[in-house]
Amino acid sequence: MTDTLSLSAFFRWLERHFRNKALMILFLAALNLGVYTLVLATGGIKYVYSHSMYIPILLAGFIFGARGGVLAGLAGGFVLGPFMPIETATGEPQLLMNWLYRTGLFTLIGLFNGVAVEMLRRQLRENEWLARHDPFTRLPNRVALMEYIEASAKEGGEAGTTSSALFAVFAENLMEVGATFGVRITDEIMVQMHDRLQGLFPHGVPVFSTQPGELSVILPCGGAEEARDEMDRISAAMKEPFVLPDMSLHVEAVAGCVMLENNGEDGHSALRKADIAAHSAGRRGQENLLYDSELDGTIAENLEMLGALKGAMEKGELLLHYQPKVSMRDGRVMGAESLLRWGHPLRGLVYPASFVPQAEKSNLMNALTEWVANAALDQVVRWRKEGIVLSLAVNVSARDLSSPRFGEMIIEAINRRGLDGESLELEITESAIMEDPQHAIDVLKRFSDVRVVISIDDFGTGYSSLQYLSRFPATVIKVDQSFVRNLRSDDGARHIIDAAVRLAHALGMEVVVEGVESEETFGYNGPRN
């Protein structure tokens, strides 16, 4: 790509220095006359100096293309034709066929050279365009954005002052859309996103496709509040459905923004910060976010933790704590939930919120779940040796459900220790189940057949369908603790819990209510009338 751009720059240099066509024609005519004088002075056409005529012919084809090469070939053939003797000493004239053949040869050489140069220029222009545009959406790309920032900074334009901001808009679910409907649909969505952004801003403000699923734009901006207002406008524009042939699709778009300062910071660094803000907004469930330097440390720490996670499993740094499940009927401990912790050698006890969300997006999640399941079952074995018979619950992610060997791994782990299926409970969030309900039903049915307990975790916070709920081979519903926190002050929370309990009992399921931390909550008897 660098060689292509260098060659393009060379052609631009030529065009800049040879743009005066009339002057170049005079120069080529002078070259022709010079070659004629040289050949005449050195003895005539029979000597090698006549080949000097290739210089103006090739130069004309290089500068003017095929037409220039042909005209230069004809002119050269004529100059060295009827007025040039074979040998000046004898004055012997050329045969007609001799100089006509030479003229034809010169013309063909000029034509071929000109055509080749035109093709090369066309290809270089295309390559140069491709270097700065996405070939499928035909939108200007990251290279074009970097050049725009650099040029604006040099000229003291909008991108080089403190009164501008770089916005990054990222379509979070575009990969899912592409996997479902094909990449042509994602390209069309990106074009429509581009058009929407273009419609929000003054004419002439370019919008760049900086990476798959992301668009960026630089806008004049008076400060942080104005930047937030612009992000709100962007977010509002992205909420409207994207209309495609035979369907409309919703895109989960998040926006990030960084204020640009004329402090020598390059475009790559600015775009990185805007990306960090956008992705941080997505992780927090926000529509947009303004960059703050603290985000750098958080993301770097998360990535560092993820990088060290595999080693932590191998070194035995991970451990499980156990939260008891108490029966409301008689107060007996019926089981326990495994709570993952990381005994980090430098950071101390690290809670799963610091590393599990990142693991869920990587191939480490399956290994992490396998470690937790095996550690929990080992604890069940130790307890049974001490006469304590309890089941242990472990959390399962959507990534685990989609793994082809997940079911085999769990059943092998149980059988290897000689335990029964009821010694393990798998807690699966309703949102994870609903990503692919039919596949989830098939996987969970396999566990149900060997009597592994299945519970639907965080019930009431997701979007499960009652149509599927009745088909899930689950035996437990866990009501999310967010409802329990508001139990004393919110009648709505009371009614939701009561409805969940009645629904679960009607389906033959047990109910676990999370977050019961006081006697008053434990003694709750249902909603007020």
N, C-alpha and C positions, 0 to 999 in steps of 0.2 A: 504494500500500500504506500509506503514511503517513496519507493522508486517511481510509482505512478504519479504521485503528487509532485515529485521533483521534475519529472518529464513534462507534466502539465504546466508547472511554473516556468519551464524553459520555453514552451510554446507561447505562454502569455508574455514572456519577455520579448520574444520575437515579434509578436503582434504589436506590442507597445512601441518597439523601436522601428518597425517597418510598416507603421500604419499609413504613412504617406504613400499611397499607391502610385501617384504620378512620379514622385521622386524615385521610387523603386524601378519603375519602367525605364526611366532615363538611365538609371544605374545599370540595368541589364542590357540596355542598348549600347551603353559604353563598353560593357564587357564583350559584347558581340564584336564591336568595332575593334576592341583591343586584340581579341583572338584572331580576327581577320588580318590585322597588321602584323601580329606575331608570325602567323603561318606564311604570309607573303614575304616577310623579312627573312625567314629561315629556309626559304627554297621552294615552297609550294606544298600542294596537298599530299604529295607522296611521302612526306616526312611525318614523324610522330607528333609534331606540335599541333596537328589538326585535332587531336583528341582533347585539347584544351577547351573545345567548344562544349564538352559535357558539363563544365563548371556552370556557365549561365543557364543551361537547360535544366540541370538538377536544382539549381537555386530557384529558378522560376517555378518549378513544380512544387518545391518546398514552401514557397511563400504564397503562391497563387493557386495551388492545387492543380487538378487535371487540366483545366482550361489554360492556365499559365504555362504548364509543361508542354502542351501541344503547340501553342503559339511560339514558345521559345525554340522548340524543335524545328518548326517550319522556318523560323527566322535564321536559325543556325545553318540549316541545310541550304538556304538561299545564299547566305553570306559566303559559305564555302562551296558554292555551286558554280554557276556559269561564269562568274567573274574571277574565279581562282584557277590558275593553270595547274597542270600536274607538276610541272617544274618551271620555276621562273627563269632559269638559265636558258632553256630551249623555247619557252613560251608555248609548249604543247598544251592545247586545251583539253578539258575533261570530256569524256563521252557523256551523252545525255543520260544514259542508263546509270552511269557511275554516280553522278551527283543526285539523281532522283532516288536511287537506292539509299544514299547517305541521308538524304532529307527524310525519307520514310523511317529509317532507323532512329534518327534523332527524335522524330515525332513520337514513335512508339516508346522510346525511353522516357521522354518527357511525360507522356500519358500515364505509363505504368507508375512512374515516380509520383506524379500528382495524385493518382487514385490511391496509392499506398499511403501517402501522407494524409489525405482526407479521411481514409478509414482509421488511421492511427489517431487523428485528432478527434474523430467521433467517439472512438472507444475510450480515449482519455477523458473526454467530457462526460461520458456515461460513468466511467469509474470514479471520476471526481464527484459526480452527483451522488453515486451510491455511497461514497465515503461519508457523505453528509446527510443522507436520508435513509429511512427504513424502506427496503425494497417492496414490502407488501402494502403498507399503509401509505407510502410515499410522503410521510411526514418528516420534517427535519429532525435529525437525531442528536445524540450527545455531543458528537464532534462539532456539529453546527452550533450547539449551545455554548461550548467552550470558546469557539471562535467569536461568537457574538459577545460574550462576557469580556473577552480579551480586547476586542475592537472597541467596545463601549468604554472600557476602562481607559484605553489609550486616548480616546477622543474626549474623555470627560463626560461621557453620555450617561444615560439613566443607570446602566449597570455598574458604573464606576463611582457612584456617589452614595452617600449615606441615606439618600431619599429613595431608595429602591429596595425591593425584596424579591427573593427567588421562591417561587411556590412549586411544590411537587404534589401531584395528584396521582394516587395509586389505586388501581382497581383490585381489591383484595381477592375477589372470587373469580377472577378472569380465567385462571387455570381450570377451575371447576367447569366454567362455561365452555371452555375449549374442549375439555375431555368429553363433555356431554353432547355439544352441538358441532364441534369442529373448529379448526383454527380460522377458517374464513369468517365465521361469526365473530370471533374475538377481534379480527382485523377491522370488521365493520363497526364494532362497538368502539374501538380506539378512534376510528375516524369520526364517529358521532361525538365522542367525548371531546375530541379536538375542536369540532365545529361548535359545540356548546361553549367551550372556553373562549374560542375566538369571538363568539357573539357577545360575551360578557365585557370584553375589553375594547379600548379604542382601536380603530382600524390601523393596521400596520404592526401591531404587537404580535411577534411570532410565538407560536406554541410548539414546543419540541417534544419528540418521543424519545426519552432518554434511556429507557430500558423496557423490556416486555411488561406491559400493563401499567406503565407510568408516563405521565405527561408533565412537562415543566414549563413555566412561564415567568418572565421577569417583568415586574410592574413598578411604576413610580409609587412610592409609599412614604407618607409623612412620619410614620412611627409604628409602634407595636399595635396600638388600637386600630389604626387604619388597616394594618395587615390582617388582624383578626376579622375585621369587617369583610375584607376581600375573601378570606377563607370561608366565612359563612355564606357568602354569595356563591362561591364555588361548590360548597357542599350542597346548597339548596338546588343548584342546577343539576347536580349528579343524581339527585333523588328521583327525578322523573324517569319512568320506564324508557328503555331503549327500544324503539319500534323497528322490528326486522320483518322480513317476509314471513307471514303466517304466525307470527308470535311477537310478544313483548317480553323483554327480560329486565330484571333488576340487577344493578351492579352495586356492590358494596364498595363505595369509594371513600378513601380517607385522604386528607390533605395535610401537608406539612409546610412550614415556611421558615426561612431564615432571612434576617435583615442583612443586606449587603453593605459592606463598608469599604472605603477606599484605603485599605491598609496592606495591600499587596497579597491578600489571600487569593489563591487561584480558584478557577471555576469548579474544579473537581472537589476541592474542600467544601465549597459552598453547597454543591449539590449533595454531597455526603451528609451534611447537616440537615438539609431539607428532607432527605430520605429518612434520616434518623427520627425526625419529628413526625413524619407521616406514619412510619411503622410503629412508633411509640403510641401514637393516637389509636391505631388499630388494636394494639395490645390492651390499651386501657378502655376500649369500648367507646372512644370519643370519635367525633367526626373530623376534627382537625386539631392541630397543636402547633404552637410557635416554638421554635428551637430554643433550648436553654442548655448551657454547657453541662449541667448536671445529667442530662440525658446521655451524654457521651460516656460518663463513668458507669451509669447503670447498664447500658448495653454492653460495654466492654467487660464489665463484671459478669454479666449473664453469659456472654460467649466464653469467657474464661472458665466459668463454672461448668458449662456444657463440655468444653474440651477436656476438663479434668474428671468428668463423671465416670467414664469407662474405667479409668485408673482407680477411682474411688471404690467401684464395685470389686475390682481385683484385689485391692489392698485391705478390704474389710472396713472401710471408713463409714459405710452406710449402716444404719441400725433402725430397728423398729420399736416404736412405743405403742402401747396398747390402751385403748379407751374402752371401758366396759359397756355392755348393753344390759340394762337393768329392766326386769319385768315390772310393769306397773301394777300387776295383780298381787304379787307377793314379795317384790323387792329382790328377787334372786338375780344373780348375774347369769344371763343366758348365753353370752358370747362376748366377743370383743372385736374392735375394729383396729386394723394395723395402720399406724401412722408413721410414715417414712420420715426419717431425719438423717442429716449428713453431718457426721462428726468431723468437720473440716479441720486440718491441722493448723491453719492460720486464722480462719474466721470463726472457729468454734462451732456451736450447734446451728446448722443452717436448715431452715424450714423448706418444704417442697415448693412453695410459691416462687422461690428463687431459682429453681432449676427444672422443675417438672414441665412448666409451659413450653420451655425451649426444647426439652427432650421429646415432647409430644409432636413436634414438627420435624423430628429427625428419626433416623433408623435406630437410635439408642433407646427409644421408648419400649420396644419389644424386649430388649435385653434387661431394661430396668424392671419391667413388670415380671419377667421371669425370675429375677433376683428376689423381688418382694414376695412372690408366690412361694418360692422355695424356702426363704427365710421364715415365712409365716408357718408353713407346714412343719419345718424343723421345730418351731416353738410349740406347735400342737403336740408333736411327739414327746418333747421334754415334759410338757404339762401332764400328759397321760401317764408318763412314768411316775409322776408324783401324785397320781390319783385325781388330777384335775381334768375333767372332760368338758372342753369348751371348743366351739368353732371359731375360726378367725376369718375376718372379712378383709379382702384386698380390693383396691380400686383398679378398674380396667378402663382403658381409653378407647376411643374410636379406632385409633391406629392398631391397637391390639386385636380388635374384632376383625379387621381387614387382613390380618396376617394369616397366611394359609396353615401355619403350623401351631397357631395359638392353642386351639382345642387339644391337639395331640400333646403339646407341652404340659398343659395343666393336668390332663388325665394321667400322663406318665409320672408326673411329680407326685400325685396322690398314690398311685399304685406302687411306686418305688418304695414308699414308706409304709406300705401295708395299711393305709388309712381308708376310711369310707368317704364317699363323696360329701357327706354332711359335715365333715370337718372343715370344709372350706366354703366361704361365701364370696361370690364375685359381685362387687358393686359397680354398676354401669349407669352413667348418667343418661337421662332420657334423650338429651340432645345427641349423644353418641349413638344411641340406638336408632334414632330417626334419620341419621345420615344415609342409611341403607336398611330400612326396616326388615325387608324380607331376608336379606343376608343375616342380619342380627338374629332373627327368629330361628333360622337354620342352625346358627352357631350355638345359640343358647339352648336349643332343644337337645343338642348333643350333651350338654352339661346336665340338663334336667334328667336325661335318661340314666345318668350315673349318680343322681341325687345330689349333685352340687347345688348349693343354695344360690339362687339368683335374686338380687335386689336391685330395684330401680332407684338410683341415687338422685338427690336434689330434686325430688318430685315437686312439681308445681312451678319450677323456674324455667323449664324448657318449653317445647312446643309439641309434645307428644299427642298423637291422635288416639281418641278413645277406641277407634276402630282397631288400631294395632295393639293398644293396651290389653284388650281382652285376649289377644292371641299370643302375647309374650309368655314364655314359660317361666315367669317370675313368681316367687313366693313371698317376697317382701317389698314394700314400698317405703322409702325413706323420705320423710317430709323435711324439706330444707329448713335449716336453722333460721333463715331470714324471717320466716313466719313466726317462729318461737320468740324471737327478740321483741316482737310487737304484741305479744299475746295479751299483756295486761292492759294495753292502751288502745288496741286496734280491734274493733269488732269484726272487721273484714278478715283479719288474720285468723280469728277464732272460727269464723264460718268456713274458711278455706281448709283449716286443719280438720274440722268436723266432717266436711264433705269428703276429704281425702280418706279419712278413717272409714267412713261409711262405704265409700266406693271400694276400698281395698277389701274390707270384710265381705262385701257382696260378691267380689271376685275370688274369694277364698284365700286372700293374702293377709299376711301380718303387716303391721305398721310399726316403723321405727321413727321416732321424732328426734331430730338432732338438736343439740344445743340446750338440753335441759340441765340447767346449772343452779337451780334454786328449789327449795321445798315448795314454794308457791306455784312454780311452773309444773313441778312434778305432780302436785295435787290438782291440777286443772281438770275440770269435769265437763267441759263443753262450753259452747257459746251462751251468752246471756240471751234471754228472750225479751 
